[in-house]
Amino acid sequence: MAISFPIRAVLPALLCASLLLGGCASQQPEPQPGSPSQQPAKPAESSANLANLRSQANRGDLDSQFQLGSLYFVGKPDKDLKQAEYWWKRAADKGHAMAAVSLAYLYTGRDNPDFGNPPQMLKYLNQSAAGGNPMAQHILGNLYLRGEQGVPQDPNQAKRLFSSACQQNYTASCTALQALP
């Protein structure tokens, strides 16, 4: 089964953006020039930060579970797709929309065919879209528009999904709406 272009093109960007945004949101303010804390982070600090993130994830913090899964996905500390799946699934199953769309991407099998699971991909993509994630709505809209990946062709459903994503300022969906007859 061929993977549609939007999933291949958009989800890696989502993962990178969410990691960047997550990292930016949790950063401490920049130290003033000349202050002693201007030295780069030491491995012990990184290890402590990872341990703290893991501890929060184990206590059920959904954002920490999502971030930990994302770190395992990109290889920090080590690339481990089983761990990425584990943490994303814990967060997604409790309603974390970004974890659900990330899990949907993993289940495309694009990074590792062993993880290819179209029914689970659709489950988590639908879950994320229903949770209001505009990227998931756009991707699902494209699947409905084309009738791909086991989704029936339904231009009306595609239009509804594109409209919802466009109302959240998701530019690609606004463009897709304009292109519909």
Buried (B, 14 or more C-beta within 10 A) or exposed (E): EEBBEBBEEBBBEBBEEBBEEBEEEEEEEEEEEEEEEEEEEEEEEEEEEBEEBBEBBEEEBBBBBBBBBBBBBEEEEEBBBEBBBBBBBBBBBEEBBBBBBBBBBBBBBBBEEEBBBBEBBBBBBBBBBBBEBBBBBBBBBBBBBBEBBEBEEBBEBBBBBBBBBBEBEBEBBBEBBEEEE
